[in-house]
Amino acid sequence: MNDFKKSMTLRIYLVYLGILLFAAAIMTRAILIQSLESKELTAQAREQQLDYWDVEPVRGNICTEDGTLLAVSIPIFDIRMDVCTDSLTDAIFRKNVDSLAARLSSLFHDRAASQYRDELWEARRKGERFLLIKRKVTYSELRQLREFPLFRRGKYRGGLIVIPHFKRELPYKELARRTIGFENKDTLKKVFVGLEGFYSRHLQGNPGKRLMRRIGMDAWVPVESENELEPQNGDDIITTIDINIQDLTENALLRGLKADSAEHGCAVVMEVSTGYVKAIANLKRVAPGNYEEVMNYAVGESTEPGSTFKLASFIVAMEDGKVDLNTLVSTGNGTVTVDGYTLEDSHKGGYGTISAREVFELSSNVGTSQIIYHGYSRQPQQFIDGLYRLGIQKPLGLELYGEGIPYIKDTHDKHWSKLSLRWIPVGYEVALTPLQQLTLYNAVANNGIMVKPLLVREIRQNGRVIETFNPVILNSSICSPATLGKVRVLLEGVVERGTAVNIKNPVYKIAGKTGTAQVAQDNRGYGKEANRIQYKGSFIGYFPADRPRYSIIVVINNPSRGRYYGASIAAPVFKEIADRLYASHPEINNTARKDSIHPLLPKGKSGMAGDLELVYTGLGYPAVTLNPNVPWGAPHWIGEKVTLVPQAFTGGVMPDVQGMGLKDALYLLEQQGLQVSVRGKGSVSGQSVPAGTPVGTGDTLTIRLEPKIRVVKAETKTKA
């Protein structure tokens, strides 16, 4: 018995000893933590409960040239509630919760008042400090919320928590939407589109920092802190876009696309002297009769341009001395076959033998091909080098991602063939975007100076200009002044007498070129191999032709109502844009009216170049003769100077005497041995035998005259 007691006593002591040692170990560990590890553990605890979060900055605006908003960040808010904030007693909560629930239900119409009330009570019971009330609340809704029961007490006394975010809005919706663009932050990669993408570094700003405390697994609330870093909002981008020009351009393009039920199209308006893009419209059919901005075709669609490329071909050939305005070109029956492939003119039967000027005005494929082939067949690379001198083989380096790459192959290219020197001059086997083509035409309008198309004028930070974008010269001279004068005569002739005569008007002059191209469909070719031949009609030009202010390109792709020529589907859209610009911009039509009332300018008559130079110089307008060896010339404006474009006349061929005075016309015609009868009075307005027609001694023709336009200067009477 005594042994048993001793054994039990020993066990009890051992248990006590164990407990005592365990307690001592705990006390020792607590002392060690308090004395040696307290700072480190305290910091770890704080890190688990507190953290700095990024504060989203306001993204910068994108504006038109006059500051009208094209893209703006609209504030939206997430509304949460701390239903257990210290100042919110049970009595206050119970008194106001029903009316708060009713007001929330009435404002958002997403839940019944009873549901709101139950959720608020349940959150209070669970001790929630970050209850979600509503996401994406507008500013006007937030203003109403701040007057609701409990919420009107504020953040600490009423538990209202407002978390701001920003949503990108386009006030003009579809207007220039693709050019304005967006930045799509995908989980795998970022997709940058338009100005939003290219200038994202400026627009996005720099985020701030806000101290947040964890109050649950995934719930955090802001903590008031003197060290909070305010975000730096993004810079504003001031574009070159004119909202009124953009609107009229987009509407004109839309009407043109609908009229021919076309698949897609684009139109660009550019200021000649600066390269500032005033409007850029891109529309694609997404449903019958419904078009939207889906792709930026003007910037990214690099395809075969067709006949609008003939401008480049003629510039090179004239600059190299291979052709002149009055060079005779045989187009035969309007077809030429090489290696089994046939190039043909749209005019069945051909034009016969015509001048180079008429080849361009009538857009003869065969004539253009003949000029280049016979001029460069021995040295085809010389023609390609001429194209490269223009600079059209280089990308423009736009302030947008996704510019189409121009393609003009040389003789070393693996795809060069015996057809290339025939096809390239008429706009096939090459590829350019609409904006790249417009840049060349704009250079002709800009006295030979090629400027880069610009979409942005300034970058502003808090209203202060921090960067300005001035005009950029890509090529200071695409050709000589002599060639430039001839080319401008060609472009004006297209509208005065050629394929675009349907847009000629008596108020102001247009210069430009029509284009029609079959569109290659992947590897299926252009025609029979494809399901249906697809066409692209275009018109590129500038106005007023005398003193160009704007250059414009219009491209209509894949029309489906029978019409496909550029003259019939694209040129009318150009004219609508030009007409409305002319009517709405006094600085254009004032200039035109000023020119038209001058007794000799701009409608001087063709005649002896020496006499014309004498007259213009005497009137105070310096005149430049492009070719002193040719006695005849036609007055033409290039900038502020009168240029006398040579009018060479070949024996045995009917000259063009339209616009001449009777004396000069008779002298020239009788020198050819022709018998002339005259009808009317004034200047020559028409001739019975077309220019370029072969004639012989003794042939007869009739010329029609129209009266001169008299300009009567009003007398000023003063009272005695």
GULO-888410 format. One record per residue (C-alpha): residue number from 1; x, y, z. Coordinates in pm, whole numbers. Layout:
REM residues N
SITE   n      u      v      w
SITE NUM      X      Y      Z
...
REM end
This chain:
REM residues 720
SITE   n      u      v      w
SITE   1      0      0      0
SITE   2    284    232     93
SITE   3    460    142   -234
SITE   4    147    230   -428
SITE   5    122    570   -256
SITE   6    486    639   -325
SITE   7    438    547   -691
SITE   8    135    775   -729
SITE   9    309   1060   -549
SITE  10    607   1025   -783
SITE  11    384   1034  -1090
SITE  12    203   1344   -966
SITE  13    534   1518   -907
SITE  14    650   1421  -1250
SITE  15    330   1562  -1407
SITE  16    370   1883  -1207
SITE  17    732   1902  -1312
SITE  18    638   1854  -1677
SITE  19    375   2123  -1656
SITE  20    621   2352  -1482
SITE  21    888   2294  -1746
SITE  22    636   2347  -2028
SITE  23    517   2672  -1870
SITE  24    876   2780  -1824
SITE  25    944   2709  -2194
SITE  26    644   2915  -2299
SITE  27    747   3199  -2071
SITE  28   1104   3182  -2205
SITE  29    981   3186  -2568
SITE  30    750   3477  -2496
SITE  31   1033   3671  -2337
SITE  32   1258   3597  -2635
SITE  33    987   3708  -2884
SITE  34    919   4025  -2690
SITE  35   1282   4116  -2649
SITE  36   1453   3988  -2963
SITE  37   1196   3928  -3244
SITE  38    924   4179  -3168
SITE  39   1025   4432  -3436
SITE  40   1053   4175  -3713
SITE  41    725   4002  -3630
SITE  42    543   4333  -3588
SITE  43    658   4435  -3934
SITE  44    540   4102  -4080
SITE  45    199   4147  -3919
SITE  46    167   4494  -4061
SITE  47    265   4369  -4405
SITE  48    -11   4111  -4392
SITE  49   -272   4371  -4293
SITE  50   -148   4684  -4476
SITE  51    -40   4733  -4836
SITE  52      2   5014  -5088
SITE  53   -231   4994  -5387
SITE  54   -194   5176  -5718
SITE  55   -436   5466  -5766
SITE  56   -556   5485  -6125
SITE  57   -472   5818  -6299
SITE  58   -715   5990  -6533
SITE  59   -623   5900  -6891
SITE  60   -554   6202  -7110
SITE  61   -804   6330  -7364
SITE  62   -780   6308  -7742
SITE  63   -909   6627  -7902
SITE  64   -965   6784  -8243
SITE  65   -750   7076  -8350
SITE  66   -985   7322  -8174
SITE  67  -1005   7121  -7850
SITE  68  -1332   6936  -7916
SITE  69  -1323   6603  -7732
SITE  70  -1283   6290  -7945
SITE  71  -1198   6055  -7656
SITE  72  -1239   6128  -7285
SITE  73  -1220   5934  -6958
SITE  74  -1553   5941  -6774
SITE  75  -1540   5873  -6397
SITE  76  -1744   5577  -6271
SITE  77  -1756   5451  -5914
SITE  78  -1786   5133  -5711
SITE  79  -2002   5197  -5401
SITE  80  -1931   4998  -5086
SITE  81  -2035   5036  -4722
SITE  82  -1874   4982  -4386
SITE  83  -2188   4874  -4200
SITE  84  -1996   4842  -3871
SITE  85  -1816   5175  -3861
SITE  86  -1771   5294  -3499
SITE  87  -2009   5592  -3524
SITE  88  -2292   5383  -3667
SITE  89  -2481   5263  -3357
SITE  90  -2757   5002  -3363
SITE  91  -3018   5271  -3299
SITE  92  -2902   5487  -3590
SITE  93  -2874   5187  -3822
SITE  94  -3218   5051  -3729
SITE  95  -3380   5392  -3776
SITE  96  -3239   5453  -4127
SITE  97  -3185   5111  -4289
SITE  98  -3538   5077  -4431
SITE  99  -3537   5418  -4598
SITE 100  -3184   5360  -4731
SITE 101  -3293   5029  -4886
SITE 102  -3595   5194  -5048
SITE 103  -3384   5475  -5197
SITE 104  -3127   5230  -5336
SITE 105  -3399   5021  -5497
SITE 106  -3559   5330  -5648
SITE 107  -3227   5455  -5792
SITE 108  -3087   5135  -5943
SITE 109  -3403   4930  -6012
SITE 110  -3202   4607  -5977
SITE 111  -3341   4469  -5649
SITE 112  -3644   4515  -5430
SITE 113  -3616   4734  -5122
SITE 114  -3668   4428  -4902
SITE 115  -3366   4256  -5062
SITE 116  -3147   4557  -4999
SITE 117  -3272   4572  -4638
SITE 118  -3201   4203  -4573
SITE 119  -2851   4229  -4723
SITE 120  -2769   4530  -4508
SITE 121  -2890   4359  -4189
SITE 122  -2703   4037  -4276
SITE 123  -2383   4231  -4339
SITE 124  -2425   4412  -4007
SITE 125  -2473   4082  -3829
SITE 126  -2153   3939  -3986
SITE 127  -1957   4252  -3912
SITE 128  -1876   4331  -4278
SITE 129  -1667   4642  -4332
SITE 130  -1661   4646  -4714
SITE 131  -2009   4550  -4839
SITE 132  -2053   4595  -5216
SITE 133  -2359   4808  -5292
SITE 134  -2321   4876  -5668
SITE 135  -2053   4878  -5939
SITE 136  -2014   5131  -6224
SITE 137  -2216   5409  -6067
SITE 138  -2219   5732  -6267
SITE 139  -2129   6069  -6124
SITE 140  -2491   6188  -6133
SITE 141  -2598   5874  -5944
SITE 142  -2320   5930  -5692
SITE 143  -2447   6282  -5623
SITE 144  -2788   6137  -5538
SITE 145  -2634   5862  -5323
SITE 146  -2458   6115  -5106
SITE 147  -2801   6249  -4997
SITE 148  -2941   5906  -4897
SITE 149  -3006   5814  -4529
SITE 150  -2686   5703  -4353
SITE 151  -2475   5788  -4661
SITE 152  -2531   6159  -4602
SITE 153  -2335   6112  -4274
SITE 154  -2020   6054  -4480
SITE 155  -1745   5795  -4476
SITE 156  -1674   5759  -4102
SITE 157  -2014   5836  -3955
SITE 158  -2225   5668  -4223
SITE 159  -1997   5402  -4372
SITE 160  -2007   5525  -4735
SITE 161  -1701   5408  -4931
SITE 162  -1654   5545  -5286
SITE 163  -1391   5384  -5513
SITE 164  -1337   5575  -5841
SITE 165  -1256   5418  -6179
SITE 166  -1255   5560  -6531
SITE 167  -1430   5452  -6848
SITE 168  -1322   5561  -7197
SITE 169  -1595   5734  -7398
SITE 170  -1608   5858  -7759
SITE 171  -1850   6153  -7763
SITE 172  -1890   6129  -8143
SITE 173  -1926   5748  -8137
SITE 174  -1826   5612  -8484
SITE 175  -1668   5936  -8608
SITE 176  -1298   5856  -8677
SITE 177  -1328   5574  -8422
SITE 178  -1061   5352  -8575
SITE 179   -811   5636  -8601
SITE 180   -878   5741  -8241
SITE 181   -839   5373  -8157
SITE 182   -806   5191  -7827
SITE 183   -564   4998  -7608
SITE 184   -676   4643  -7540
SITE 185   -493   4502  -7237
SITE 186   -525   4131  -7300
SITE 187   -390   3881  -7047
SITE 188   -149   3740  -7306
SITE 189    -47   4052  -7494
SITE 190   -138   4415  -7541
SITE 191   -312   4519  -7859
SITE 192   -247   4879  -7958
SITE 193   -478   5048  -8207
SITE 194   -491   5403  -8340
SITE 195   -376   5711  -8151
SITE 196   -481   5555  -7819
SITE 197   -222   5284  -7874
SITE 198     58   5487  -8032
SITE 199     46   5763  -7770
SITE 200    -45   5539  -7477
SITE 201    276   5636  -7292
SITE 202    161   5998  -7288
SITE 203   -207   5931  -7233
SITE 204   -186   5682  -6947
SITE 205    -16   5907  -6690
SITE 206    149   5772  -6375
SITE 207    -44   5587  -6100
SITE 208    -47   5709  -5740
SITE 209    -18   5505  -5419
SITE 210   -280   5456  -5147
SITE 211   -240   5268  -4817
SITE 212   -501   4993  -4778
SITE 213   -587   4767  -4479
SITE 214   -708   4409  -4510
SITE 215  -1034   4350  -4324
SITE 216  -1114   4007  -4463
SITE 217   -984   3744  -4701
SITE 218  -1024   3963  -5011
SITE 219  -1158   4283  -4860
SITE 220   -943   4594  -4825
SITE 221  -1034   4945  -4713
SITE 222   -834   5267  -4760
SITE 223   -641   5406  -4465
SITE 224   -592   5778  -4423
SITE 225   -221   5844  -4466
SITE 226    -10   6156  -4503
SITE 227    224   5956  -4727
SITE 228    -39   5886  -4993
SITE 229     97   5963  -5342
SITE 230   -142   6140  -5577
SITE 231   -163   6003  -5934
SITE 232    -29   6210  -6226
SITE 233   -299   6232  -6491
SITE 234   -221   6164  -6856
SITE 235   -131   6421  -7121
SITE 236   -383   6544  -7378
SITE 237   -332   6473  -7748
SITE 238   -439   6753  -7984
SITE 239   -495   6606  -8329
SITE 240   -510   6770  -8671
SITE 241   -869   6651  -8720
SITE 242  -1134   6913  -8797
SITE 243  -1460   6773  -8661
SITE 244  -1672   6944  -8925
SITE 245  -1458   6820  -9214
SITE 246  -1452   6475  -9055
SITE 247  -1830   6472  -9033
SITE 248  -1892   6577  -9391
SITE 249  -1624   6338  -9520
SITE 250  -1766   6040  -9336
SITE 251  -2120   6116  -9447
SITE 252  -2018   6163  -9810
SITE 253  -1828   5832  -9802
SITE 254  -2124   5656  -9639
SITE 255  -2361   5778  -9910
SITE 256  -2118   5665 -10179
SITE 257  -2081   5319 -10029
SITE 258  -2456   5274  -9990
SITE 259  -2525   5398 -10343
SITE 260  -2318   5114 -10489
SITE 261  -2362   4864 -10204
SITE 262  -1985   4850 -10175
SITE 263  -1799   4629  -9928
SITE 264  -1576   4897  -9778
SITE 265  -1404   5224  -9852
SITE 266  -1206   5515  -9718
SITE 267  -1163   5888  -9768
SITE 268   -889   6122  -9645
SITE 269   -870   6502  -9655
SITE 270   -524   6653  -9613
SITE 271   -404   7013  -9594
SITE 272   -167   7060  -9887
SITE 273    102   7283  -9736
SITE 274    136   7113  -9396
SITE 275     32   6750  -9445
SITE 276   -216   6786  -9157
SITE 277   -488   6523  -9196
SITE 278   -817   6707  -9149
SITE 279  -1039   6401  -9187
SITE 280   -991   6027  -9221
SITE 281  -1293   5800  -9267
SITE 282  -1295   5420  -9298
SITE 283  -1621   5228  -9332
SITE 284  -1700   4859  -9379
SITE 285  -2036   4697  -9443
SITE 286  -2126   4488  -9137
SITE 287  -2487   4422  -9242
SITE 288  -2698   4520  -9543
SITE 289  -2705   4899  -9548
SITE 290  -2511   4924  -9219
SITE 291  -2149   5047  -9214
SITE 292  -1906   5086  -8926
SITE 293  -1541   5178  -8867
SITE 294  -1384   4835  -8839
SITE 295  -1039   4878  -8996
SITE 296   -821   5174  -9087
SITE 297   -804   5100  -9459
SITE 298   -646   5436  -9543
SITE 299   -343   5350  -9331
SITE 300   -317   4973  -9346
SITE 301   -458   4841  -9674
SITE 302   -166   4810  -9916
SITE 303   -298   4693 -10254
SITE 304   -248   4747 -10627
SITE 305   -361   5106 -10693
SITE 306   -449   5078 -11062
SITE 307   -459   5385 -11285
SITE 308   -388   5640 -11009
SITE 309    -30   5507 -11022
SITE 310      5   5650 -11375
SITE 311     92   5984 -11217
SITE 312    418   5839 -11086
SITE 313    491   5678 -11423
SITE 314    442   6005 -11612
SITE 315    651   6204 -11364
SITE 316    944   5965 -11411
SITE 317    910   5950 -11790
SITE 318    886   6329 -11825
SITE 319   1174   6387 -11585
SITE 320   1391   6146 -11785
SITE 321   1294   6311 -12114
SITE 322   1119   6001 -12248
SITE 323    791   6181 -12325
SITE 324    635   6526 -12345
SITE 325    276   6648 -12340
SITE 326    245   6643 -12717
SITE 327    440   6326 -12789
SITE 328    229   6103 -13014
SITE 329    153   5758 -12880
SITE 330     -3   5473 -13074
SITE 331   -261   5283 -12872
SITE 332   -370   5074 -13171
SITE 333   -696   4895 -13114
SITE 334   -670   4935 -12738
SITE 335   -501   4605 -12658
SITE 336   -146   4476 -12627
SITE 337    -61   4109 -12566
SITE 338    263   3996 -12405
SITE 339    346   3633 -12329
SITE 340    -21   3535 -12349
SITE 341   -143   3813 -12118
SITE 342   -349   4098 -12261
SITE 343   -351   4456 -12137
SITE 344   -646   4654 -12264
SITE 345   -811   4994 -12248
SITE 346  -1160   5043 -12111
SITE 347  -1254   5209 -12441
SITE 348  -1330   4924 -12682
SITE 349  -1150   4961 -13013
SITE 350   -881   5186 -12866
SITE 351   -801   5551 -12928
SITE 352   -563   5513 -13221
SITE 353   -274   5759 -13221
SITE 354   -312   6028 -12954
SITE 355    -90   6268 -12762
SITE 356     69   6173 -12432
SITE 357   -155   6432 -12266
SITE 358   -461   6251 -12397
SITE 359   -316   5916 -12290
SITE 360   -320   6045 -11933
SITE 361   -650   6230 -11954
SITE 362   -827   5930 -12106
SITE 363   -639   5690 -11875
SITE 364   -518   5467 -12157
SITE 365   -351   5158 -12014
SITE 366   -204   5066 -12350
SITE 367    -73   5418 -12412
SITE 368     91   5444 -12070
SITE 369    241   5099 -12104
SITE 370    378   5186 -12450
SITE 371    540   5507 -12323
SITE 372    723   5332 -12041
SITE 373    808   5015 -12231
SITE 374    958   5192 -12533
SITE 375   1135   5443 -12310
SITE 376   1293   5191 -12072
SITE 377   1292   4849 -12237
SITE 378   1672   4853 -12262
SITE 379   1718   4981 -11906
SITE 380   1411   4885 -11702
SITE 381   1593   4953 -11375
SITE 382   1617   5320 -11478
SITE 383   1237   5343 -11458
SITE 384   1233   5177 -11115
SITE 385   1511   5409 -10996
SITE 386   1295   5701 -11107
SITE 387   1008   5573 -10896
SITE 388   1244   5534 -10602
SITE 389   1357   5897 -10643
SITE 390   1000   5999 -10565
SITE 391   1026   5815 -10232
SITE 392    702   5621 -10272
SITE 393    873   5289 -10193
SITE 394    924   5396  -9829
SITE 395    671   5378  -9544
SITE 396    551   5718  -9424
SITE 397    633   5654  -9058
SITE 398    288   5752  -8935
SITE 399    187   5809  -8570
SITE 400    -17   5489  -8593
SITE 401     71   5123  -8573
SITE 402     -8   4899  -8868
SITE 403     92   5110  -9169
SITE 404     83   4896  -9483
SITE 405    423   4832  -9640
SITE 406    465   4978  -9991
SITE 407    592   4735 -10253
SITE 408    761   4847 -10573
SITE 409    987   4571 -10697
SITE 410   1306   4625 -10893
SITE 411   1460   4418 -11168
SITE 412   1648   4207 -10913
SITE 413   1328   4092 -10745
SITE 414   1255   3721 -10792
SITE 415    905   3812 -10911
SITE 416   1028   4042 -11191
SITE 417    920   3916 -11533
SITE 418    892   4032 -11892
SITE 419    542   4156 -11802
SITE 420    658   4382 -11519
SITE 421    764   4680 -11732
SITE 422    420   4667 -11897
SITE 423    211   4619 -11584
SITE 424    385   4837 -11324
SITE 425    327   5169 -11510
SITE 426    -50   5116 -11495
SITE 427    -58   5029 -11125
SITE 428    -28   4651 -11113
SITE 429    248   4437 -10956
SITE 430    293   4719 -10701
SITE 431    120   4792 -10371
SITE 432     51   5120 -10190
SITE 433   -190   5232  -9920
SITE 434   -440   5510  -9993
SITE 435   -250   5751  -9765
SITE 436     79   5673  -9940
SITE 437    -82   5748 -10277
SITE 438   -235   6071 -10149
SITE 439    106   6185 -10026
SITE 440    243   6178 -10383
SITE 441    -52   6374 -10524
SITE 442    -24   6620 -10238
SITE 443    340   6677 -10332
SITE 444    233   6780 -10683
SITE 445    -15   7026 -10532
SITE 446    254   7150 -10289
SITE 447    498   7268 -10559
SITE 448    688   6940 -10557
SITE 449    747   6928 -10182
SITE 450    643   6593 -10033
SITE 451    534   6630  -9672
SITE 452    453   6358  -9423
SITE 453     85   6316  -9333
SITE 454     42   6424  -8971
SITE 455   -240   6334  -8733
SITE 456   -119   6514  -8419
SITE 457    -36   6883  -8373
SITE 458     46   6905  -8001
SITE 459     78   6723  -7672
SITE 460    -42   6919  -7370
SITE 461     11   6862  -6999
SITE 462   -239   7037  -6775
SITE 463   -315   7280  -7057
SITE 464     52   7358  -7123
SITE 465    204   7263  -7461
SITE 466    497   7026  -7400
SITE 467    552   6904  -7757
SITE 468    461   7044  -8100
SITE 469    461   6855  -8430
SITE 470    557   7074  -8725
SITE 471    534   6973  -9092
SITE 472    793   6712  -9190
SITE 473    945   6720  -9541
SITE 474   1001   6372  -9686
SITE 475   1126   6489 -10026
SITE 476   1211   6852 -10092
SITE 477   1156   6815 -10467
SITE 478    996   6517 -10637
SITE 479   1083   6657 -10982
SITE 480   1194   6965 -11171
SITE 481    966   7271 -11203
SITE 482    926   7198 -11574
SITE 483    798   6847 -11510
SITE 484    581   6970 -11225
SITE 485    410   7223 -11452
SITE 486    335   6958 -11712
SITE 487    204   6713 -11455
SITE 488    -36   6970 -11313
SITE 489   -164   7034 -11665
SITE 490   -228   6659 -11699
SITE 491   -417   6637 -11370
SITE 492   -635   6936 -11456
SITE 493   -701   6792 -11800
SITE 494   -846   6474 -11647
SITE 495  -1129   6683 -11503
SITE 496  -1154   6937 -11786
SITE 497  -1163   6689 -12075
SITE 498  -1085   6339 -11953
SITE 499  -1227   6054 -11748
SITE 500  -1345   6278 -11461
SITE 501  -1525   6540 -11668
SITE 502  -1840   6445 -11476
SITE 503  -1713   6640 -11171
SITE 504  -1609   6949 -11362
SITE 505  -1779   7265 -11236
SITE 506  -1776   7631 -11339
SITE 507  -1702   7767 -10990
SITE 508  -1358   7626 -10908
SITE 509  -1110   7392 -11075
SITE 510  -1029   7038 -10963
SITE 511   -714   6847 -11056
SITE 512   -692   6473 -11009
SITE 513   -687   6123 -11149
SITE 514   -938   5841 -11164
SITE 515   -839   5484 -11097
SITE 516  -1004   5148 -11153
SITE 517   -832   4825 -11056
SITE 518   -927   4461 -11045
SITE 519   -856   4329 -10698
SITE 520   -654   4011 -10666
SITE 521   -825   3763 -10434
SITE 522   -550   3584 -10247
SITE 523   -408   3318 -10479
SITE 524   -722   3289 -10689
SITE 525   -631   3563 -10933
SITE 526   -842   3848 -11065
SITE 527  -1116   3694 -11269
SITE 528  -1249   3356 -11372
SITE 529  -1062   3169 -11101
SITE 530  -1246   3377 -10841
SITE 531  -1616   3357 -10769
SITE 532  -1668   3707 -10902
SITE 533  -1442   3981 -11034
SITE 534  -1388   4242 -10766
SITE 535  -1305   4603 -10847
SITE 536  -1171   4905 -10666
SITE 537  -1260   5253 -10786
SITE 538  -1066   5557 -10669
SITE 539  -1012   5925 -10728
SITE 540   -720   6131 -10597
SITE 541   -685   6501 -10646
SITE 542   -664   6850 -10504
SITE 543   -850   7180 -10522
SITE 544   -873   7461 -10607
SITE 545   -632   7359 -10882
SITE 546   -504   7716 -10921
SITE 547   -392   7749 -10559
SITE 548   -437   7410 -10390
SITE 549   -563   7409 -10033
SITE 550   -676   7047  -9978
SITE 551   -586   6712 -10132
SITE 552   -834   6425 -10110
SITE 553   -841   6054 -10184
SITE 554  -1158   5843 -10208
SITE 555  -1144   5464 -10251
SITE 556  -1453   5245 -10298
SITE 557  -1393   4869 -10278
SITE 558  -1600   4591 -10433
SITE 559  -1919   4771 -10545
SITE 560  -2202   4533 -10629
SITE 561  -2453   4729 -10838
SITE 562  -2286   4722 -11177
SITE 563  -2075   5039 -11158
SITE 564  -1708   5007 -11074
SITE 565  -1514   5281 -11256
SITE 566  -1345   5535 -11030
SITE 567  -1505   5816 -11228
SITE 568  -1856   5697 -11148
SITE 569  -1825   5571 -10789
SITE 570  -1532   5759 -10625
SITE 571  -1511   6091 -10809
SITE 572  -1866   6201 -10708
SITE 573  -1775   6145 -10342
SITE 574  -1464   6358 -10392
SITE 575  -1676   6632 -10551
SITE 576  -1930   6627 -10267
SITE 577  -1653   6673 -10010
SITE 578  -1481   6942 -10217
SITE 579  -1806   7130 -10285
SITE 580  -1897   7144  -9918
SITE 581  -1547   7250  -9817
SITE 582  -1548   7520 -10081
SITE 583  -1888   7647  -9968
SITE 584  -1807   7641  -9596
SITE 585  -1452   7780  -9601
SITE 586  -1444   8144  -9711
SITE 587  -1065   8149  -9729
SITE 588  -1087   7907 -10025
SITE 589  -1357   8069 -10233
SITE 590  -1238   8423 -10155
SITE 591   -904   8331 -10308
SITE 592  -1075   8179 -10610
SITE 593  -1296   8484 -10664
SITE 594   -997   8715 -10632
SITE 595   -820   8527 -10909
SITE 596  -1123   8507 -11137
SITE 597  -1194   8882 -11146
SITE 598   -843   8969 -11263
SITE 599   -855   9074 -11630
SITE 600   -596   8813 -11736
SITE 601   -561   8564 -11450
SITE 602   -600   8276 -11424
SITE 603   -774   8229 -11758
SITE 604   -501   8350 -11992
SITE 605   -511   8212 -12347
SITE 606   -252   7994 -12515
SITE 607    -26   8180 -12755
SITE 608    330   8281 -12830
SITE 609    527   8216 -12510
SITE 610    743   8525 -12551
SITE 611    440   8753 -12585
SITE 612    265   8594 -12285
SITE 613    575   8631 -12071
SITE 614    597   8998 -12165
SITE 615    231   9063 -12075
SITE 616    234   8879 -11742
SITE 617    562   9041 -11633
SITE 618    420   9382 -11722
SITE 619    122   9313 -11496
SITE 620    352   9233 -11204
SITE 621    325   8855 -11225
SITE 622    664   8697 -11302
SITE 623    624   8433 -11573
SITE 624    852   8132 -11618
SITE 625    885   7961 -11957
SITE 626    944   7590 -11907
SITE 627   1098   7534 -12250
SITE 628   1232   7843 -12432
SITE 629   1288   7634 -12747
SITE 630    913   7585 -12796
SITE 631    752   7908 -12922
SITE 632    398   7829 -12806
SITE 633    284   7814 -12443
SITE 634    -22   7791 -12219
SITE 635    -35   7994 -11893
SITE 636    -66   7785 -11580
SITE 637    -44   7868 -11209
SITE 638    211   7703 -10980
SITE 639    187   7864 -10639
SITE 640    221   8241 -10682
SITE 641    392   8225 -11022
SITE 642    264   8196 -11377
SITE 643    425   7906 -11563
SITE 644    412   7889 -11943
SITE 645    370   7523 -12030
SITE 646    512   7450 -12377
SITE 647    261   7366 -12650
SITE 648    455   7176 -12913
SITE 649    270   7104 -13237
SITE 650    377   6830 -13475
SITE 651    328   6859 -13848
SITE 652     55   6638 -13994
SITE 653   -134   6626 -13663
SITE 654   -430   6844 -13560
SITE 655   -315   7085 -13287
SITE 656   -525   7178 -12985
SITE 657   -621   7545 -13030
SITE 658   -895   7560 -12766
SITE 659   -850   7863 -12542
SITE 660   -649   8056 -12801
SITE 661   -743   8387 -12956
SITE 662   -857   8380 -13317
SITE 663   -537   8538 -13451
SITE 664   -306   8280 -13293
SITE 665   -536   7991 -13381
SITE 666   -558   8090 -13750
SITE 667   -184   8140 -13771
SITE 668   -116   7795 -13628
SITE 669   -379   7613 -13835
SITE 670   -284   7779 -14161
SITE 671     79   7687 -14096
SITE 672    -45   7328 -14115
SITE 673   -202   7400 -14457
SITE 674   -559   7367 -14326
SITE 675   -870   7543 -14455
SITE 676  -1046   7706 -14157
SITE 677  -1401   7837 -14120
SITE 678  -1490   8043 -13814
SITE 679  -1816   8067 -13620
SITE 680  -1884   8309 -13339
SITE 681  -1669   8572 -13171
SITE 682  -1412   8571 -12894
SITE 683  -1177   8286 -12794
SITE 684  -1171   7936 -12943
SITE 685  -1407   7712 -12747
SITE 686  -1418   7410 -12979
SITE 687  -1284   7257 -13298
SITE 688  -1455   7015 -13536
SITE 689  -1145   6795 -13574
SITE 690  -1016   6663 -13237
SITE 691   -660   6739 -13137
SITE 692   -414   6463 -13226
SITE 693   -604   6356 -13539
SITE 694   -379   6306 -13845
SITE 695   -442   6583 -14103
SITE 696   -306   6682 -14443
SITE 697   -270   6997 -14651
SITE 698   -607   7123 -14773
SITE 699   -816   6952 -14503
SITE 700  -1097   7166 -14365
SITE 701  -1223   7226 -14014
SITE 702  -1449   7462 -13825
SITE 703  -1356   7640 -13504
SITE 704  -1617   7779 -13267
SITE 705  -1560   8100 -13075
SITE 706  -1727   8225 -12759
SITE 707  -1731   8587 -12638
SITE 708  -1470   8700 -12389
SITE 709  -1587   8756 -12035
SITE 710  -1579   9128 -11975
SITE 711  -1486   9244 -11628
SITE 712  -1637   9585 -11562
SITE 713  -1468   9780 -11287
SITE 714  -1725   9976 -11088
SITE 715  -1671  10349 -11064
SITE 716  -1653  10505 -10722
SITE 717  -1855  10824 -10688
SITE 718  -1775  11074 -10418
SITE 719  -1996  11355 -10303
SITE 720  -1870  11707 -10347
REM end
